[in-house]
């Protein structure tokens, strides 16, 4: 991770694109693991921190939000042990819907990495990936259901 003399993290560059972090939405354990595996590879190549974000669909802190926070704390501990060189942050956000909650925490230099099981389905509902692609001005890296992601992406 590149820092300025003041200690501020400087964005990584990929061509003309600049990134300050990789954000991985934590929605579903199996999807989270696939998205995180890809994020680890990108973080190592671009020297970026990874931020796990779980959006609790509520406007108030309740027992489920407290449980989600505890679960994310444990997930982060497990991942830090598995990837000690990785800079990892995490947070639980309260919002009416997941896409809106993520939108609130993203900066213009955030890269979102997420796995998706489907795009739009016949009943007209859409996935989180669809919702983010419609609302975000940033870079989204979406892993489809058939994308190959190493189970353990190697040392970071």
Buried (B, 14 or more C-beta within 10 A) or exposed (E): EEEEEEEEBEBBEEEEEBBBBBBBBBBEEEBBBBBBBBBBBBBBEBEBBBBBBBBBBEEEEEEEBEEBBEBBEEBBEEBBEEBEEBBBEBBBBBBEEBBBBBBEBBEEBBBBBBBBBEEEEEEEEBBBBBBBBEEBEBBBBBBEEEEEBEEEBEEB
